[in-house]
């Protein structure tokens, strides 16, 4: 287990999936501990965020199979740099990834504590001579035990996307600036394109997510369990009738050959 800390915040990360395992602020655990219906805590999402239709897609005319949220969350990361308040970790493509996603890459995960905040930076290197098309995101869950908790969303597209439990778009609707926790009581996923910030405010914990350079806010909760996932994605699920073709589909990241791209978000704890 890797630990980074300062005077206010202590964060633990495992090399398996570069996944957050604990976020303790002033002696109190904020990160969901995987002890209810959902067994993960904070998976990273790459090279896709969400669920592809039938878990399949085409790329350069070939068909590939990819599980929900991609495969990086199940790979073991190497530690590249480590300081008291910061760690940088990395995976890269190999024979096992190229049969699922046919592009050579390196993915870096950097975590840094700054006062009461945790800065998360994802960096993608396209190592190949072709354009790289993909999705990317983070998926941390936070303890919210107060049933009267609320979410406050700043910015965002009025036409928020609602997904069902299978990740299928079911409708679009305008969301209020304040949403009660009960909005997410049936495995509902809410996606708010172009959101800037979200505040999850409970009785004894408040979490603020600033998306910084991510495009889409995603919020999800499993059943009525006492946690909420505050996620940042840079892709969207396909529209009805849209082909799962990484060469042509909309709402994906497109990265030039031999280049690096960064995605950043900041969580603050109150």
KOLLUM-979931 format. One line per 2 residues: number of its first residue (from 1); for each residue x, y, z of N, C-alpha, C. Coordinates in nm, 2 decimals, decimal comma. Layout:
REM KOLLUM-979931
NUM) X/Y/Z/X/Y/Z/X/Y/Z | ...
***
This chain:
REM KOLLUM-979931
1) 0,08/-0,12/0,00/0,00/0,00/0,00/0,09/0,12/0,00 | 0,05/0,22/-0,07/0,12/0,35/-0,09/0,05/0,46/-0,01
3) 0,12/0,53/0,07/0,06/0,64/0,15/0,12/0,77/0,11 | 0,03/0,87/0,09/0,08/1,01/0,08/0,00/1,09/0,18
5) 0,06/1,20/0,23/-0,01/1,27/0,34/0,05/1,41/0,35 | -0,03/1,49/0,43/0,02/1,62/0,48/-0,04/1,64/0,62
7) -0,04/1,76/0,67/-0,09/1,78/0,80/-0,24/1,76/0,82 | -0,32/1,76/0,70/-0,46/1,75/0,71/-0,52/1,62/0,65
9) -0,45/1,57/0,55/-0,50/1,46/0,47/-0,41/1,34/0,46 | -0,46/1,22/0,48/-0,38/1,10/0,46/-0,46/1,01/0,35
11) -0,39/0,98/0,25/-0,45/0,90/0,14/-0,37/0,77/0,11 | -0,44/0,66/0,10/-0,37/0,54/0,06/-0,42/0,49/-0,07
13) -0,32/0,44/-0,15/-0,35/0,39/-0,29/-0,28/0,26/-0,30 | -0,35/0,17/-0,37/-0,29/0,04/-0,40/-0,23/0,03/-0,54
15) -0,12/-0,04/-0,56/-0,07/-0,05/-0,70/-0,16/-0,14/-0,79 | -0,25/-0,21/-0,73/-0,35/-0,29/-0,81/-0,45/-0,19/-0,86
17) -0,44/-0,16/-0,99/-0,54/-0,06/-1,05/-0,52/0,08/-1,01 | -0,41/0,11/-0,94/-0,39/0,25/-0,89/-0,51/0,31/-0,83
19) -0,57/0,22/-0,75/-0,70/0,26/-0,69/-0,69/0,32/-0,55 | -0,76/0,42/-0,52/-0,77/0,48/-0,39/-0,83/0,38/-0,29
21) -0,77/0,37/-0,17/-0,82/0,27/-0,07/-0,87/0,35/0,05 | -0,82/0,47/0,08/-0,86/0,54/0,20/-0,83/0,69/0,18
23) -0,92/0,77/0,22/-0,90/0,92/0,23/-0,94/0,96/0,37 | -0,85/0,99/0,45/-0,88/1,03/0,59/-0,85/1,18/0,61
25) -0,95/1,26/0,64/-0,94/1,40/0,66/-0,97/1,43/0,81 | -0,87/1,49/0,88/-0,89/1,52/1,02/-0,94/1,40/1,10
27) -0,89/1,28/1,07/-0,92/1,16/1,15/-1,04/1,09/1,11 | -1,11/1,14/1,00/-1,24/1,07/0,96/-1,22/1,02/0,82
29) -1,27/0,89/0,80/-1,26/0,83/0,67/-1,37/0,89/0,58 | -1,33/0,93/0,46/-1,43/0,98/0,36/-1,45/0,88/0,24
31) -1,36/0,80/0,21/-1,37/0,71/0,10/-1,46/0,59/0,13 | -1,55/0,56/0,05/-1,63/0,43/0,07/-1,54/0,31/0,07
33) -1,57/0,22/0,16/-1,47/0,11/0,18/-1,52/-0,02/0,12 | -1,61/-0,02/0,02/-1,64/-0,14/-0,05/-1,72/-0,24/0,03
35) -1,79/-0,20/0,13/-1,85/-0,29/0,23/-2,00/-0,31/0,21 | -2,06/-0,26/0,10/-2,20/-0,28/0,07/-2,22/-0,35/-0,06
37) -2,32/-0,32/-0,14/-2,35/-0,39/-0,26/-2,24/-0,38/-0,36 | -2,18/-0,26/-0,38/-2,07/-0,24/-0,47/-1,94/-0,27/-0,40
39) -1,86/-0,35/-0,46/-1,74/-0,40/-0,39/-1,61/-0,32/-0,42 | -1,61/-0,23/-0,52/-1,49/-0,15/-0,55/-1,50/-0,02/-0,46
41) -1,39/0,06/-0,48/-1,39/0,18/-0,40/-1,37/0,30/-0,49 | -1,27/0,29/-0,58/-1,24/0,41/-0,66/-1,17/0,36/-0,79
43) -1,23/0,28/-0,87/-1,16/0,24/-0,99/-1,13/0,35/-1,09 | -1,02/0,33/-1,16/-1,00/0,43/-1,28/-1,05/0,36/-1,40
45) -1,09/0,45/-1,50/-1,17/0,40/-1,61/-1,09/0,43/-1,74 | -1,04/0,33/-1,81/-0,96/0,34/-1,93/-0,94/0,20/-1,99
47) -0,95/0,19/-2,13/-0,97/0,30/-2,23/-1,12/0,32/-2,26 | -1,21/0,30/-2,16/-1,35/0,34/-2,18/-1,41/0,36/-2,05
49) -1,49/0,46/-2,04/-1,57/0,49/-1,92/-1,72/0,46/-1,95 | -1,77/0,37/-1,88/-1,91/0,33/-1,91/-1,92/0,19/-1,97
51) -2,03/0,16/-2,02/-2,05/0,02/-2,08/-2,08/0,03/-2,23 | -2,00/-0,03/-2,31/-2,03/-0,04/-2,45/-2,15/-0,13/-2,48
53) -2,22/-0,10/-2,58/-2,34/-0,18/-2,61/-2,29/-0,32/-2,65 | -2,35/-0,42/-2,58/-2,31/-0,56/-2,60/-2,16/-0,59/-2,57
55) -2,10/-0,49/-2,50/-1,96/-0,50/-2,46/-1,87/-0,52/-2,58 | -1,91/-0,47/-2,69/-1,83/-0,48/-2,82/-1,81/-0,35/-2,89
57) -1,71/-0,34/-2,97/-1,69/-0,22/-3,05/-1,60/-0,26/-3,17 | -1,60/-0,17/-3,27/-1,51/-0,20/-3,39/-1,41/-0,08/-3,39
59) -1,29/-0,12/-3,44/-1,18/-0,03/-3,46/-1,10/-0,07/-3,58 | -1,08/0,02/-3,67/-1,01/-0,01/-3,80/-1,07/-0,13/-3,87
61) -1,20/-0,15/-3,86/-1,27/-0,25/-3,93/-1,27/-0,39/-3,86 | -1,21/-0,40/-3,74/-1,20/-0,52/-3,66/-1,29/-0,51/-3,54
63) -1,35/-0,62/-3,50/-1,43/-0,62/-3,38/-1,36/-0,66/-3,26 | -1,38/-0,59/-3,14/-1,32/-0,62/-3,02/-1,42/-0,63/-2,91
65) -1,38/-0,69/-2,80/-1,47/-0,71/-2,68/-1,40/-0,64/-2,56 | -1,48/-0,55/-2,49/-1,42/-0,48/-2,38/-1,53/-0,47/-2,27
67) -1,49/-0,51/-2,15/-1,58/-0,51/-2,04/-1,61/-0,37/-1,99 | -1,70/-0,35/-1,90/-1,74/-0,22/-1,85/-1,62/-0,15/-1,79
69) -1,61/-0,02/-1,83/-1,51/0,07/-1,77/-1,37/0,03/-1,82 | -1,35/-0,06/-1,92/-1,22/-0,09/-1,96/-1,14/-0,18/-1,87
71) -1,01/-0,18/-1,89/-0,93/-0,29/-1,82/-0,82/-0,23/-1,73 | -0,79/-0,10/-1,73/-0,68/-0,05/-1,65/-0,70/-0,07/-1,51
73) -0,83/-0,07/-1,46/-0,86/-0,09/-1,32/-0,81/-0,23/-1,27 | -0,79/-0,32/-1,36/-0,75/-0,46/-1,32/-0,60/-0,48/-1,35
75) -0,53/-0,38/-1,38/-0,38/-0,40/-1,41/-0,30/-0,35/-1,29 | -0,18/-0,40/-1,28/-0,09/-0,35/-1,17/0,00/-0,24/-1,22
77) 0,00/-0,13/-1,14/0,08/-0,01/-1,18/0,22/-0,02/-1,12 | 0,31/0,04/-1,19/0,45/0,06/-1,13/0,46/0,20/-1,08
79) 0,53/0,21/-0,96/0,55/0,34/-0,90/0,67/0,41/-0,98 | 0,65/0,52/-1,03/0,75/0,59/-1,11/0,82/0,70/-1,02
81) 0,74/0,77/-0,94/0,79/0,87/-0,85/0,72/0,87/-0,72 | 0,78/0,89/-0,61/0,71/0,89/-0,48/0,78/0,99/-0,39
83) 0,69/1,08/-0,34/0,73/1,18/-0,24/0,63/1,17/-0,12 | 0,65/1,24/-0,01/0,56/1,23/0,10/0,42/1,27/0,07
85) 0,40/1,37/-0,02/0,27/1,42/-0,05/0,22/1,39/-0,19 | 0,30/1,30/-0,26/0,27/1,28/-0,41/0,32/1,14/-0,45
87) 0,24/1,08/-0,54/0,29/0,96/-0,61/0,25/0,96/-0,76 | 0,34/0,91/-0,84/0,30/0,89/-0,98/0,33/0,75/-1,02
89) 0,22/0,69/-1,09/0,22/0,54/-1,12/0,19/0,53/-1,27 | 0,23/0,41/-1,32/0,22/0,39/-1,47/0,19/0,25/-1,51
91) 0,11/0,23/-1,61/0,10/0,11/-1,69/0,12/0,14/-1,83 | 0,15/0,03/-1,91/0,16/0,05/-2,05/0,11/-0,07/-2,13
93) 0,08/-0,05/-2,25/0,02/-0,16/-2,33/0,11/-0,28/-2,34 | 0,05/-0,40/-2,36/0,13/-0,52/-2,38/0,05/-0,61/-2,46
95) 0,09/-0,73/-2,48/0,02/-0,83/-2,56/-0,12/-0,85/-2,51 | -0,14/-0,85/-2,38/-0,27/-0,88/-2,33/-0,37/-0,76/-2,35
97) -0,32/-0,64/-2,36/-0,41/-0,52/-2,38/-0,44/-0,51/-2,53 | -0,34/-0,54/-2,62/-0,36/-0,51/-2,76/-0,46/-0,60/-2,82
99) -0,50/-0,71/-2,76/-0,60/-0,79/-2,82/-0,74/-0,74/-2,78 | -0,74/-0,65/-2,68/-0,87/-0,59/-2,64/-0,88/-0,44/-2,69
101) -0,77/-0,37/-2,70/-0,77/-0,24/-2,75/-0,64/-0,22/-2,83 | -0,65/-0,20/-2,96/-0,54/-0,22/-3,05/-0,45/-0,09/-3,07
103) -0,42/-0,02/-2,96/-0,33/0,10/-2,97/-0,23/0,09/-2,86 | -0,10/0,12/-2,89/0,00/0,12/-2,79/0,00/0,25/-2,71
105) 0,01/0,24/-2,57/-0,01/0,36/-2,49/0,07/0,34/-2,36 | 0,09/0,45/-2,29/0,12/0,45/-2,15/0,02/0,54/-2,07
107) -0,02/0,49/-1,96/-0,12/0,56/-1,87/-0,06/0,59/-1,74 | -0,05/0,72/-1,70/0,01/0,76/-1,57/-0,11/0,81/-1,48
109) -0,10/0,77/-1,36/-0,19/0,82/-1,25/-0,11/0,89/-1,15 | -0,13/1,02/-1,13/-0,06/1,10/-1,03/-0,16/1,15/-0,92
111) -0,13/1,12/-0,80/-0,21/1,17/-0,68/-0,12/1,26/-0,60 | -0,18/1,38/-0,56/-0,11/1,47/-0,48/-0,20/1,54/-0,38
113) -0,16/1,54/-0,25/-0,24/1,61/-0,15/-0,19/1,75/-0,14 | -0,29/1,84/-0,13/-0,26/1,99/-0,11/-0,36/2,04/-0,01
115) -0,32/2,07/0,11/-0,41/2,11/0,21/-0,52/2,01/0,23 | -0,65/2,05/0,22/-0,76/1,96/0,24/-0,80/1,90/0,10
117) -0,72/1,91/0,00/-0,76/1,86/-0,13/-0,67/1,75/-0,18 | -0,72/1,67/-0,27/-0,65/1,56/-0,34/-0,66/1,59/-0,49
119) -0,55/1,62/-0,55/-0,54/1,64/-0,70/-0,51/1,51/-0,77 | -0,59/1,48/-0,87/-0,57/1,36/-0,95/-0,54/1,39/-1,09
121) -0,43/1,35/-1,14/-0,40/1,38/-1,28/-0,37/1,25/-1,36 | -0,45/1,23/-1,47/-0,43/1,12/-1,56/-0,36/1,17/-1,68
123) -0,25/1,10/-1,72/-0,18/1,14/-1,84/-0,18/1,02/-1,94 | -0,21/1,04/-2,06/-0,21/0,93/-2,16/-0,11/0,97/-2,27
125) -0,02/0,87/-2,29/0,08/0,88/-2,40/0,03/0,79/-2,52 | 0,01/0,85/-2,63/-0,01/0,77/-2,75/0,13/0,73/-2,81
127) 0,16/0,61/-2,81/0,30/0,56/-2,85/0,30/0,53/-3,00 | 0,18/0,52/-3,06/0,17/0,47/-3,20/0,17/0,58/-3,30
129) 0,16/0,53/-3,43/0,16/0,62/-3,55/0,02/0,65/-3,59 | -0,08/0,60/-3,52/-0,22/0,62/-3,56/-0,29/0,70/-3,45
131) -0,40/0,77/-3,49/-0,48/0,84/-3,39/-0,53/0,74/-3,29 | -0,54/0,79/-3,17/-0,59/0,70/-3,06/-0,72/0,75/-3,01
133) -0,82/0,67/-3,02/-0,96/0,70/-2,97/-1,00/0,62/-2,85 | -1,05/0,69/-2,75/-1,07/0,62/-2,62/-1,17/0,70/-2,53
135) -1,20/0,64/-2,42/-1,27/0,71/-2,31/-1,18/0,70/-2,19 | -1,21/0,79/-2,09/-1,13/0,79/-1,97/-1,21/0,85/-1,85
137) -1,18/0,81/-1,73/-1,25/0,87/-1,62/-1,20/0,82/-1,49 | -1,26/0,87/-1,38/-1,23/0,83/-1,24/-1,37/0,80/-1,18
139) -1,37/0,71/-1,08/-1,50/0,66/-1,03/-1,49/0,64/-0,87 | -1,46/0,74/-0,80/-1,45/0,72/-0,65/-1,59/0,72/-0,58
141) -1,60/0,64/-0,48/-1,72/0,65/-0,40/-1,69/0,71/-0,26 | -1,79/0,79/-0,21/-1,76/0,86/-0,08/-1,87/0,82/0,02
143) -1,84/0,81/0,14/-1,93/0,78/0,25/-2,03/0,90/0,27 | -2,16/0,87/0,25/-2,26/0,97/0,28/-2,37/0,89/0,35
145) -2,37/0,89/0,48/-2,47/0,82/0,56/-2,60/0,89/0,59 | -2,60/1,02/0,56/-2,72/1,10/0,59/-2,82/1,10/0,48
147) -2,94/1,04/0,50/-3,04/1,03/0,40/-3,09/1,16/0,35 | -3,07/1,27/0,43/-3,11/1,40/0,39/-3,00/1,48/0,31
149) -2,89/1,41/0,27/-2,78/1,47/0,20/-2,83/1,53/0,07 | -2,76/1,62/0,01/-2,80/1,68/-0,11/-2,67/1,71/-0,20
151) -2,70/1,72/-0,33/-2,59/1,75/-0,43/-2,62/1,89/-0,48 | -2,52/1,96/-0,50/-2,53/2,10/-0,56/-2,44/2,10/-0,68
153) -2,49/2,12/-0,80/-2,42/2,11/-0,92/-2,40/2,25/-0,98 | -2,28/2,29/-1,01/-2,25/2,42/-1,07/-2,22/2,40/-1,22
155) -2,29/2,48/-1,31/-2,27/2,47/-1,45/-2,33/2,35/-1,51 | -2,30/2,32/-1,63/-2,35/2,20/-1,69/-2,46/2,22/-1,80
157) -2,47/2,13/-1,88/-2,57/2,13/-1,99/-2,71/2,10/-1,93 | -2,81/2,18/-1,97/-2,94/2,16/-1,92/-3,00/2,02/-1,95
159) -2,95/1,96/-2,06/-3,00/1,83/-2,10/-2,92/1,72/-2,03 | -2,93/1,70/-1,91/-2,86/1,60/-1,84/-2,91/1,46/-1,89
161) -2,82/1,36/-1,89/-2,85/1,23/-1,94/-2,87/1,13/-1,82 | -2,98/1,06/-1,83/-3,01/0,96/-1,73/-2,99/0,82/-1,79
163) -2,91/0,73/-1,72/-2,89/0,60/-1,76/-2,96/0,50/-1,66 | -3,00/0,39/-1,72/-3,06/0,28/-1,63/-2,95/0,20/-1,57
165) -2,99/0,09/-1,50/-2,89/0,01/-1,43/-2,80/-0,07/-1,52 | -2,84/-0,08/-1,65/-2,76/-0,15/-1,75/-2,67/-0,05/-1,83
167) -2,67/0,08/-1,80/-2,59/0,18/-1,86/-2,65/0,23/-1,99 | -2,78/0,20/-2,01/-2,85/0,25/-2,13/-2,91/0,39/-2,11
169) -2,90/0,47/-2,21/-2,97/0,60/-2,20/-3,12/0,58/-2,20 | -3,19/0,64/-2,10/-3,33/0,62/-2,10/-3,40/0,76/-2,12
171) -3,34/0,87/-2,08/-3,40/1,00/-2,11/-3,30/1,11/-2,08 | -3,34/1,23/-2,12/-3,27/1,35/-2,09/-3,36/1,44/-2,01
173) -3,31/1,51/-1,92/-3,40/1,60/-1,84/-3,32/1,72/-1,78 | -3,38/1,83/-1,75/-3,32/1,94/-1,68/-3,31/1,90/-1,54
175) -3,19/1,92/-1,48/-3,17/1,88/-1,34/-3,17/2,01/-1,26 | -3,22/2,01/-1,14/-3,22/2,12/-1,05/-3,08/2,14/-1,00
177) -3,05/2,26/-0,95/-2,92/2,29/-0,90/-2,90/2,20/-0,77 | -3,01/2,18/-0,70/-3,00/2,09/-0,58/-3,07/1,96/-0,60
179) -3,00/1,85/-0,58/-3,06/1,72/-0,60/-3,06/1,65/-0,46 | -3,17/1,59/-0,42/-3,16/1,51/-0,29/-3,10/1,37/-0,32
181) -3,04/1,31/-0,22/-2,98/1,18/-0,24/-3,08/1,08/-0,29 | -3,21/1,10/-0,26/-3,31/1,00/-0,30/-3,32/0,99/-0,45
183) -3,27/1,09/-0,52/-3,28/1,09/-0,67/-3,21/0,97/-0,73 | -3,11/0,92/-0,65/-3,03/0,81/-0,70/-3,06/0,67/-0,63
185) -3,18/0,66/-0,59/-3,22/0,54/-0,51/-3,24/0,41/-0,59 | -3,24/0,41/-0,72/-3,27/0,29/-0,80/-3,16/0,26/-0,90
187) -3,04/0,28/-0,86/-2,92/0,26/-0,95/-2,92/0,36/-1,07 | -2,98/0,47/-1,05/-2,98/0,57/-1,15/-2,84/0,63/-1,17
189) -2,80/0,65/-1,29/-2,68/0,73/-1,32/-2,71/0,86/-1,38 | -2,66/0,96/-1,33/-2,68/1,10/-1,39/-2,55/1,15/-1,45
191) -2,56/1,19/-1,58/-2,44/1,25/-1,65/-2,48/1,39/-1,68 | -2,39/1,49/-1,64/-2,41/1,63/-1,66/-2,30/1,68/-1,75
193) -2,32/1,69/-1,88/-2,21/1,74/-1,97/-2,18/1,89/-1,93 | -2,05/1,92/-1,94/-2,00/2,06/-1,92/-2,02/2,11/-1,77
195) -2,04/2,02/-1,68/-2,05/2,07/-1,54/-1,91/2,11/-1,49 | -1,90/2,21/-1,40/-1,78/2,26/-1,35/-1,74/2,20/-1,21
197) -1,85/2,18/-1,13/-1,82/2,15/-0,99/-1,95/2,08/-0,93 | -1,93/1,99/-0,84/-2,04/1,94/-0,76/-2,00/1,93/-0,62
199) -2,10/1,96/-0,53/-2,08/1,95/-0,39/-2,18/1,85/-0,33 | -2,13/1,74/-0,26/-2,21/1,65/-0,19/-2,20/1,69/-0,05
201) -2,32/1,73/0,01/-2,32/1,78/0,14/-2,41/1,70/0,23 | -2,34/1,63/0,33/-2,42/1,55/0,43/-2,41/1,62/0,57
203) -2,45/1,55/0,67/-2,45/1,60/0,80/-2,31/1,62/0,86 | -2,22/1,52/0,83/-2,09/1,53/0,89/-1,98/1,51/0,79
205) -2,01/1,51/0,66/-1,91/1,51/0,56/-1,95/1,59/0,44 | -1,86/1,67/0,38/-1,89/1,74/0,26/-1,77/1,72/0,16
207) -1,81/1,68/0,04/-1,71/1,65/-0,06/-1,73/1,74/-0,18 | -1,63/1,80/-0,23/-1,64/1,89/-0,35/-1,55/1,84/-0,46
209) -1,61/1,82/-0,58/-1,54/1,78/-0,69/-1,53/1,89/-0,79 | -1,41/1,94/-0,83/-1,39/2,03/-0,94/-1,33/1,95/-1,05
211) -1,40/1,95/-1,16/-1,37/1,87/-1,28/-1,24/1,92/-1,35 | -1,20/2,04/-1,34/-1,08/2,10/-1,40/-1,08/2,08/-1,55
213) -1,03/1,97/-1,60/-1,02/1,95/-1,74/-1,10/1,83/-1,80 | -1,19/1,77/-1,71/-1,28/1,67/-1,76/-1,41/1,74/-1,81
215) -1,47/1,67/-1,90/-1,59/1,73/-1,97/-1,72/1,70/-1,90 | -1,73/1,58/-1,83/-1,86/1,53/-1,79/-1,86/1,49/-1,64
217) -1,96/1,54/-1,57/-1,98/1,49/-1,43/-2,07/1,37/-1,44 | -2,04/1,27/-1,36/-2,12/1,15/-1,35/-2,14/1,12/-1,20
219) -2,27/1,10/-1,17/-2,31/1,07/-1,03/-2,38/0,94/-1,03 | -2,35/0,84/-0,94/-2,41/0,71/-0,93/-2,41/0,67/-0,79
221) -2,52/0,59/-0,75/-2,53/0,53/-0,62/-2,59/0,39/-0,64 | -2,55/0,29/-0,56/-2,60/0,16/-0,57/-2,71/0,14/-0,47
223) -2,83/0,11/-0,52/-2,94/0,09/-0,43/-2,96/0,20/-0,33 | -2,98/0,17/-0,21/-2,99/0,27/-0,10/-2,87/0,27/-0,01
225) -2,75/0,22/-0,06/-2,63/0,21/0,02/-2,58/0,35/0,06 | -2,51/0,36/0,17/-2,47/0,49/0,23/-2,34/0,54/0,16
227) -2,34/0,56/0,03/-2,23/0,62/-0,04/-2,28/0,68/-0,16 | -2,20/0,77/-0,22/-2,23/0,83/-0,35/-2,10/0,83/-0,43
229) -2,11/0,80/-0,56/-1,99/0,81/-0,65/-2,00/0,94/-0,72 | -1,89/1,02/-0,71/-1,87/1,14/-0,78/-1,76/1,12/-0,88
231) -1,80/1,11/-1,01/-1,71/1,07/-1,12/-1,69/1,18/-1,22 | -1,57/1,17/-1,28/-1,54/1,26/-1,39/-1,50/1,18/-1,51
233) -1,57/1,20/-1,63/-1,55/1,13/-1,75/-1,52/1,22/-1,86 | -1,45/1,17/-1,96/-1,42/1,26/-2,08/-1,48/1,19/-2,21
235) -1,58/1,10/-2,19/-1,65/1,05/-2,30/-1,80/1,03/-2,25 | -1,89/1,00/-2,35/-2,03/0,98/-2,31/-2,07/0,84/-2,37
237) -2,18/0,78/-2,32/-2,23/0,66/-2,38/-2,29/0,69/-2,51 | -2,30/0,59/-2,60/-2,35/0,61/-2,73/-2,50/0,65/-2,73
239) -2,54/0,73/-2,83/-2,68/0,76/-2,85/-2,75/0,64/-2,91 | -2,89/0,65/-2,90/-2,97/0,54/-2,96/-2,94/0,53/-3,11
241) -2,91/0,41/-3,15/-2,88/0,39/-3,29/-2,74/0,42/-3,34 | -2,66/0,48/-3,25/-2,52/0,51/-3,29/-2,43/0,38/-3,28
243) -2,35/0,36/-3,38/-2,27/0,25/-3,39/-2,15/0,26/-3,29 | -2,11/0,15/-3,23/-2,00/0,15/-3,14/-1,87/0,13/-3,22
245) -1,84/0,23/-3,29/-1,72/0,23/-3,39/-1,63/0,34/-3,34 | -1,51/0,30/-3,29/-1,41/0,40/-3,24/-1,35/0,49/-3,35
247) -1,37/0,46/-3,47/-1,32/0,55/-3,58/-1,42/0,66/-3,61 | -1,55/0,63/-3,58/-1,65/0,73/-3,63/-1,74/0,79/-3,52
249) -1,75/0,72/-3,40/-1,85/0,76/-3,30/-1,82/0,90/-3,24 | -1,92/0,96/-3,19/-1,91/1,09/-3,12/-1,87/1,08/-2,98
251) -1,84/1,19/-2,91/-1,82/1,20/-2,77/-1,71/1,10/-2,72 | -1,60/1,11/-2,78/-1,48/1,03/-2,74/-1,36/1,12/-2,74
253) -1,25/1,08/-2,68/-1,13/1,15/-2,69/-1,05/1,10/-2,81 | -1,00/1,20/-2,89/-0,92/1,17/-3,01/-0,79/1,23/-2,99
255) -0,68/1,15/-2,99/-0,55/1,20/-2,96/-0,45/1,17/-3,07 | -0,37/1,27/-3,11/-0,28/1,25/-3,22/-0,17/1,15/-3,19
257) -0,11/1,10/-3,30/0,00/1,00/-3,28/0,12/1,07/-3,21 | 0,19/0,99/-3,13/0,31/1,03/-3,06/0,28/1,16/-2,99
259) 0,19/1,16/-2,89/0,15/1,28/-2,82/0,11/1,24/-2,68 | 0,10/1,34/-2,59/0,06/1,32/-2,45/-0,06/1,41/-2,42
261) -0,16/1,36/-2,35/-0,28/1,44/-2,31/-0,30/1,41/-2,16 | -0,34/1,52/-2,09/-0,37/1,51/-1,95/-0,51/1,55/-1,91
263) -0,56/1,48/-1,81/-0,70/1,50/-1,75/-0,68/1,52/-1,60 | -0,74/1,63/-1,55/-0,72/1,66/-1,41/-0,85/1,69/-1,34
265) -0,85/1,65/-1,21/-0,97/1,68/-1,13/-0,91/1,70/-0,98 | -0,99/1,77/-0,90/-0,95/1,80/-0,76/-1,07/1,77/-0,67
267) -1,05/1,69/-0,57/-1,15/1,67/-0,46/-1,10/1,74/-0,34 | -1,20/1,81/-0,28/-1,17/1,88/-0,15/-1,27/1,83/-0,05
269) -1,22/1,83/0,08/-1,30/1,76/0,19/-1,32/1,86/0,30 | -1,44/1,87/0,35/-1,48/1,97/0,45/-1,55/1,90/0,57
***
